[in-house]
Amino acid sequence: MTQLLTDEQRQAMEKVQEFMQEYIPFNKFIGLEITEIQEERAFLRLPFKEELVGDPQRRALHGGVLASVLDVGGGTVCWAAMMDVNTRVSTVDLRVDYLRRGLCEDVICEAKLIRLGRSVGVARMEIFPESDPEYVIATGQGVYNLVRDVPTPDSDSTSV
């Protein structure tokens, strides 16, 4: 679905990007970057840090970190697809398949919107090294509760 976005819709998507990257403490802690948001796709980048290693002998990224990145990617694409800052998402279900060892380097998560309903969104995600998009480390599918028209404390629709 490619459509011309209104300024309000573009601003809402930018606010989602800013919120997910700057205002969620865990995302900031691990260094997660929301690099791009499109209508039905989001790209995230996790810069490698030694603290993210889960198996020091095999030199592999921690599976919990990978699952978290998949979850953030799915939530981001569903929230952005609603194109309204007065909405929220929460995870209902997350399935993760670990396919290969998480190489100790920067990784990318690509999240694709599968369905956006009235109250539920579904996304599919993949994580791969930035250096090799064909080397898929993990895949995920998430189901997200969509909450529309969330009032803001000051009723300013531009704040998140």
ZAGUPA-345391 format. One line per 5 residues: number of its first residue (from 1); their letters; for each residue x, y, z of N, C-alpha, C. Coordinates in nm, 3 decimals, m for minus. Layout:
% ZAGUPA-345391
NUM	a	X:Y:Z:X:Y:Z:X:Y:Z; ...;
***
This chain:
% ZAGUPA-345391
1	mtqll	0.084:m0.117:0.000:0.000:0.000:0.000:0.089:0.124:0.000; 0.101:0.190:m0.110:0.174:0.315:m0.117:0.074:0.425:m0.138; 0.079:0.522:m0.048:m0.014:0.633:m0.058:0.062:0.760:m0.025; 0.007:0.873:m0.065:0.065:0.999:m0.025:0.025:1.027:0.118; 0.124:1.056:0.200:0.096:1.080:0.341:0.072:1.229:0.365;
6	tdeqr	m0.018:1.256:0.457:m0.040:1.394:0.498:0.075:1.436:0.590; 0.089:1.565:0.611:0.192:1.614:0.704:0.167:1.558:0.843; 0.042:1.549:0.883:0.007:1.496:1.015:0.048:1.349:1.028; 0.026:1.270:0.924:0.064:1.129:0.927:0.217:1.114:0.933; 0.288:1.193:0.853:0.434:1.191:0.855:0.487:1.228:0.993;
11	qamek	0.429:1.331:1.052:0.471:1.374:1.185:0.444:1.266:1.290; 0.331:1.198:1.277:0.299:1.091:1.370:0.402:0.978:1.360; 0.440:0.941:1.239:0.540:0.836:1.220:0.675:0.880:1.278; 0.711:1.006:1.259:0.836:1.058:1.316:0.832:1.056:1.468; 0.715:1.088:1.526:0.700:1.086:1.672:0.714:0.944:1.726;
16	vqefm	0.659:0.846:1.655:0.674:0.707:1.695:0.822:0.670:1.695; 0.890:0.707:1.589:1.033:0.678:1.578:1.110:0.741:1.695; 1.083:0.867:1.722:1.150:0.937:1.831:1.118:0.872:1.966; 0.992:0.841:1.989:0.951:0.783:2.117:1.018:0.648:2.139; 1.012:0.560:2.040:1.068:0.425:2.055:1.219:0.429:2.077;
21	qeyip	1.285:0.525:2.018:1.431:0.532:2.028:1.478:0.611:2.151; 1.409:0.719:2.182:1.460:0.811:2.284:1.394:0.800:2.420; 1.272:0.750:2.428:1.198:0.756:2.554:1.173:0.622:2.621; 1.215:0.514:2.562:1.203:0.384:2.628:1.341:0.350:2.683; 1.354:0.349:2.815:1.487:0.332:2.875:1.563:0.209:2.828;
26	fnkfi	1.497:0.095:2.814:1.567:m0.025:2.770:1.625:m0.008:2.630; 1.546:0.049:2.540:1.594:0.071:2.403:1.718:0.159:2.403; 1.715:0.264:2.483:1.832:0.353:2.495:1.950:0.279:2.555; 1.925:0.198:2.656:2.031:0.126:2.726:2.109:0.034:2.632; 2.036:m0.038:2.546:2.106:m0.130:2.455:2.156:m0.058:2.329;
31	gleit	2.119:0.068:2.312:2.167:0.145:2.197:2.085:0.126:2.072; 1.961:0.079:2.086:1.876:0.051:1.970:1.842:0.178:1.894; 1.859:0.174:1.763:1.830:0.287:1.675:1.715:0.250:1.581; 1.615:0.335:1.572:1.509:0.317:1.473:1.557:0.396:1.352; 1.606:0.327:1.250:1.672:0.396:1.140:1.577:0.443:1.030;
36	eiqee	1.465:0.372:1.015:1.371:0.410:0.909:1.233:0.353:0.940; 1.133:0.435:0.915:0.994:0.389:0.925:0.923:0.426:0.796; 0.860:0.326:0.737:0.777:0.345:0.619:0.634:0.310:0.659; 0.543:0.318:0.562:0.402:0.288:0.593:0.383:0.148:0.650; 0.452:0.050:0.597:0.431:m0.088:0.640:0.561:m0.161:0.670;
41	raflr	0.665:m0.085:0.702:0.795:m0.145:0.726:0.876:m0.056:0.820; 0.956:m0.119:0.903:1.045:m0.043:0.991:1.180:m0.114:0.994; 1.285:m0.034:1.006:1.421:m0.087:1.015:1.484:m0.036:1.144; 1.543:m0.127:1.219:1.611:m0.094:1.343:1.754:m0.143:1.334; 1.842:m0.075:1.405:1.983:m0.112:1.405:2.029:m0.123:1.550;
46	lpfke	2.094:m0.235:1.580:2.151:m0.255:1.713:2.303:m0.258:1.699; 2.369:m0.151:1.741:2.515:m0.152:1.738:2.569:m0.255:1.838; 2.671:m0.328:1.798:2.727:m0.429:1.886:2.794:m0.364:2.006; 2.767:m0.422:2.122:2.837:m0.387:2.246:2.870:m0.518:2.316; 2.984:m0.523:2.377:3.028:m0.645:2.446:2.925:m0.689:2.551;
51	elvgd	2.853:m0.594:2.611:2.754:m0.626:2.714:2.634:m0.703:2.660; 2.620:m0.712:2.530:2.507:m0.782:2.468:2.537:m0.929:2.439; 2.658:m0.973:2.469:2.697:m1.112:2.444:2.631:m1.201:2.549; 2.569:m1.308:2.502:2.503:m1.402:2.591:2.582:m1.528:2.613; 2.672:m1.559:2.522:2.755:m1.679:2.533:2.899:m1.638:2.501;
56	pqrra	2.980:m1.614:2.605:3.115:m1.567:2.580:3.206:m1.671:2.514; 3.175:m1.800:2.531:3.258:m1.903:2.468:3.232:m1.913:2.318; 3.105:m1.910:2.280:3.071:m1.916:2.137:3.070:m1.779:2.071; 3.079:m1.673:2.154:3.073:m1.536:2.103:2.942:m1.515:2.027; 2.833:m1.518:2.100:2.700:m1.502:2.040:2.622:m1.396:2.116;
61	lhggv	2.542:m1.319:2.041:2.452:m1.221:2.103:2.350:m1.294:2.191; 2.308:m1.229:2.296:2.212:m1.287:2.389:2.075:m1.301:2.322; 2.014:m1.417:2.337:1.884:m1.443:2.275:1.775:m1.351:2.325; 1.781:m1.311:2.451:1.682:m1.219:2.505:1.690:m1.081:2.441; 1.811:m1.038:2.412:1.829:m0.909:2.344:1.771:m0.918:2.203;
66	lasvl	1.800:m1.029:2.135:1.746:m1.047:1.999:1.594:m1.047:2.001; 1.533:m1.119:2.097:1.387:m1.124:2.108:1.331:m0.984:2.135; 1.398:m0.909:2.220:1.353:m0.773:2.250:1.356:m0.685:2.126; 1.461:m0.696:2.048:1.471:m0.615:1.926:1.360:m0.653:1.828; 1.334:m0.782:1.814:1.224:m0.826:1.728:1.092:m0.767:1.776;
71	dvggg	1.069:m0.770:1.906:0.945:m0.718:1.964:0.933:m0.568:1.940; 1.040:m0.494:1.962:1.037:m0.350:1.938:1.010:m0.321:1.790; 1.071:m0.398:1.702:1.046:m0.379:1.558:0.900:m0.400:1.522; 0.841:m0.507:1.572:0.700:m0.535:1.543:0.608:m0.429:1.601; 0.633:m0.390:1.724:0.552:m0.285:1.786:0.566:m0.152:1.714;
76	tvcwa	0.687:m0.121:1.671:0.712:0.005:1.600:0.635:0.011:1.469; 0.641:m0.096:1.391:0.575:m0.092:1.260:0.423:m0.088:1.276; 0.369:m0.156:1.376:0.223:m0.151:1.399:0.180:m0.013:1.447; 0.256:0.044:1.539:0.221:0.176:1.592:0.233:0.282:1.483; 0.341:0.276:1.407:0.359:0.375:1.300:0.250:0.363:1.193;
81	ammdv	0.205:0.241:1.166:0.103:0.220:1.063:m0.031:0.283:1.100; m0.055:0.305:1.229:m0.178:0.371:1.270:m0.173:0.521:1.241; m0.051:0.574:1.222:m0.028:0.713:1.181:m0.103:0.814:1.266; m0.099:0.790:1.396:m0.167:0.879:1.489:m0.094:0.870:1.622; m0.045:0.983:1.674:0.030:0.979:1.799:m0.058:0.951:1.920;
86	ntrvs	m0.188:0.965:1.905:m0.280:0.938:2.016:m0.324:0.792:2.017; m0.229:0.704:1.990:m0.254:0.560:1.991:m0.140:0.494:2.067; m0.157:0.369:2.102:m0.052:0.292:2.169:m0.063:0.147:2.124; 0.046:0.074:2.143:0.046:m0.071:2.117:0.105:m0.143:2.238; 0.062:m0.265:2.256:0.123:m0.352:2.357:0.127:m0.493:2.300;
91	tvdlr	0.228:m0.567:2.340:0.249:m0.701:2.287:0.150:m0.799:2.348; 0.082:m0.873:2.260:m0.009:m0.980:2.303:0.064:m1.114:2.294; 0.136:m1.134:2.184:0.205:m1.261:2.162:0.329:m1.236:2.079; 0.436:m1.307:2.109:0.560:m1.296:2.032:0.619:m1.434:2.016; 0.640:m1.472:1.893:0.706:m1.600:1.863:0.842:m1.568:1.805;
96	vdylr	0.945:m1.634:1.855:1.081:m1.613:1.807:1.140:m1.747:1.766; 1.200:m1.751:1.649:1.276:m1.867:1.604:1.421:m1.825:1.588; 1.508:m1.887:1.666:1.652:m1.862:1.657:1.708:m1.957:1.553; 1.763:m1.902:1.446:1.807:m1.984:1.334:1.958:m2.007:1.332; 2.033:m1.905:1.375:2.179:m1.913:1.373:2.234:m1.835:1.491;
101	rglce	2.360:m1.858:1.518:2.430:m1.783:1.622:2.428:m1.635:1.587; 2.399:m1.553:1.686:2.400:m1.409:1.666:2.542:m1.357:1.664; 2.591:m1.325:1.546:2.729:m1.278:1.532:2.750:m1.151:1.613; 2.868:m1.137:1.667:2.902:m1.022:1.751:2.942:m0.904:1.662; 2.840:m0.846:1.601:2.856:m0.728:1.517:2.722:m0.656:1.511;
106	dvice	2.720:m0.540:1.449:2.596:m0.464:1.438:2.493:m0.546:1.362; 2.367:m0.544:1.412:2.261:m0.619:1.346:2.147:m0.525:1.309; 2.072:m0.569:1.210:1.956:m0.497:1.159:1.831:m0.582:1.184; 1.724:m0.516:1.222:1.593:m0.581:1.230:1.503:m0.516:1.127; 1.445:m0.597:1.042:1.346:m0.549:0.947:1.210:m0.602:0.990;
111	aklir	1.117:m0.511:1.012:0.982:m0.548:1.055:0.883:m0.511:0.945; 0.796:m0.605:0.913:0.695:m0.583:0.808:0.555:m0.598:0.869; 0.470:m0.505:0.836:0.332:m0.513:0.880:0.260:m0.620:0.798; 0.195:m0.712:0.866:0.118:m0.817:0.798:m0.030:m0.778:0.794; m0.080:m0.731:0.908:m0.221:m0.691:0.914:m0.239:m0.585:1.022;
116	lgrsv	m0.317:m0.486:0.989:m0.355:m0.384:1.086:m0.506:m0.381:1.092; m0.561:m0.437:1.198:m0.705:m0.439:1.216:m0.750:m0.325:1.306; m0.874:m0.335:1.351:m0.928:m0.231:1.439:m0.864:m0.236:1.577; m0.838:m0.357:1.627:m0.784:m0.368:1.762:m0.658:m0.454:1.773; m0.617:m0.518:1.663:m0.500:m0.604:1.666:m0.415:m0.581:1.541;
121	gvarm	m0.284:m0.578:1.561:m0.189:m0.570:1.450:m0.097:m0.690:1.453; m0.049:m0.731:1.336:0.042:m0.844:1.325:0.162:m0.800:1.241; 0.281:m0.839:1.287:0.403:m0.805:1.216:0.496:m0.926:1.212; 0.579:m0.932:1.107:0.685:m1.032:1.095:0.818:m0.959:1.092; 0.915:m1.016:1.161:1.043:m0.951:1.176:1.158:m1.049:1.148;
126	eifpe	1.270:m0.995:1.103:1.393:m1.071:1.085:1.509:m0.989:1.139; 1.607:m1.059:1.196:1.731:m0.995:1.239:1.846:m1.059:1.162; 1.934:m0.974:1.111:2.050:m1.021:1.036:2.166:m0.925:1.058; 2.290:m0.973:1.038:2.404:m0.883:1.052:2.398:m0.772:0.946; 2.439:m0.654:0.984:2.441:m0.544:0.888:2.528:m0.578:0.767;
131	sdpey	2.631:m0.659:0.790:2.725:m0.694:0.682:2.674:m0.803:0.588; 2.566:m0.875:0.628:2.519:m0.987:0.546:2.369:m1.011:0.566; 2.285:m0.939:0.489:2.139:m0.955:0.505:2.086:m1.095:0.476; 2.165:m1.179:0.411:2.121:m1.316:0.382:2.141:m1.410:0.501; 2.220:m1.371:0.597:2.249:m1.453:0.715:2.146:m1.418:0.824;
136	viatg	2.029:m1.478:0.814:1.922:m1.447:0.909:1.949:m1.518:1.041; 1.959:m1.438:1.146:1.990:m1.490:1.279:1.863:m1.539:1.349; 1.757:m1.459:1.341:1.632:m1.494:1.408:1.515:m1.430:1.334; 1.402:m1.497:1.342:1.278:m1.442:1.287:1.176:m1.435:1.400; 1.078:m1.351:1.381:0.973:m1.341:1.481:0.842:m1.301:1.418;
141	qgvyn	0.736:m1.332:1.487:0.604:m1.283:1.450:0.539:m1.235:1.578; 0.487:m1.113:1.572:0.425:m1.054:1.690:0.282:m1.015:1.664; 0.202:m1.026:1.768:0.063:m0.980:1.767:0.056:m0.869:1.870; m0.002:m0.756:1.831:m0.002:m0.637:1.915:m0.144:m0.584:1.934; m0.176:m0.550:2.059:m0.302:m0.485:2.091:m0.290:m0.339:2.048;
146	lvrdv	m0.389:m0.290:1.975:m0.390:m0.152:1.927:m0.490:m0.073:2.009; m0.443:0.033:2.072:m0.529:0.119:2.151:m0.534:0.253:2.080; m0.652:0.288:2.034:m0.669:0.412:1.956:m0.724:0.524:2.044; m0.696:0.647:2.002:m0.748:0.767:2.068:m0.716:0.773:2.216; m0.589:0.754:2.248:m0.542:0.766:2.386:m0.528:0.915:2.416;
151	ptpds	m0.601:0.965:2.515:m0.590:1.109:2.546:m0.453:1.139:2.607; m0.395:1.249:2.567:m0.270:1.295:2.626:m0.305:1.387:2.742; m0.217:1.397:2.843:m0.248:1.479:2.960:m0.281:1.624:2.928; m0.213:1.680:2.830:m0.238:1.820:2.796:m0.322:1.834:2.670; m0.371:1.722:2.617:m0.452:1.717:2.495:m0.381:1.775:2.373;
156	dstsv	m0.248:1.779:2.378:m0.168:1.824:2.266:m0.134:1.702:2.181; m0.190:1.692:2.062:m0.172:1.573:1.979:m0.031:1.561:1.923; 0.054:1.660:1.944:0.191:1.647:1.892:0.287:1.589:1.993; 0.245:1.573:2.119:0.334:1.514:2.217:0.305:1.365:2.229; 0.406:1.290:2.265:0.390:1.147:2.282:0.410:1.111:2.427;
***
